[in-house]
């Protein structure tokens, strides 16, 4: 994979991370349920997973660019 493809993939993952973060805020936003427990969803872990993958691909793209 070239640096351009890695950068494109990193940007796409960053956009997905932002989308899932926004969905978490809109749908669950720290609300407390009837039992007094904070509502949680799969959106927040996906936000962190996609953000981490995005950072990894950005670093790989930079390494590949300077390695040439």
N, C-alpha and C positions, 0 to 999 in steps of 0.2 A: 504494500500500500504506500502510495506517495503522500507527501505532506499535504497536498491539496485535498485529497480524499479524506485524510485523517482530520483536517480542519473542518471540512464540510460535515463530517460525522459528529465531531465535537459540538459544532454549532447546533445541529439538529437535536442532539441529546440535551444541550443547554435549554433549547426551546421547549422540549418535552418536560424537563425539570421545572421550568417556570410555569408551564401549563398545569402540571399536577400540583404545584404549590398554590397556584391561584384557585384550583378546584377545591383543595383542602380548606383554604380560607373561606371560600364562598359557601361550601356545603357543610362544613363542620365547625369552623371558626372558634374553637375553644368552648363550645357549648357544653353545659353539664346536663347529663340525662336525669331521668326521674330518680335513679338510685344514687345520685350524687357523684357519679363517675364521669370523668371527661370522655366525651365521645371520641373514638379514634377510628381511623379508616386506613385503607391500603394506600391512599394518595400520599401521605407524608413519607412513608418509607420509599416509595417510588421516586419522590422528589429527591431524596438524598442519594439513592442509587444512581439515578440519571445524572445528578450533579457530579458525583464522584467519577463516573465513567467519562463524562465530558472533560473533566480536568485531566484525567489520564490520557485521553486522546489528544488534548491540546499539548501536553508535555511530549507525547510521542511525536507529534507533528513538528514541534520545535527541535527535538533531537534529530529527527530525520533531515530537517532542513539544514542544520549546521553540520551534519555528518557528511554531506555531499562535498 
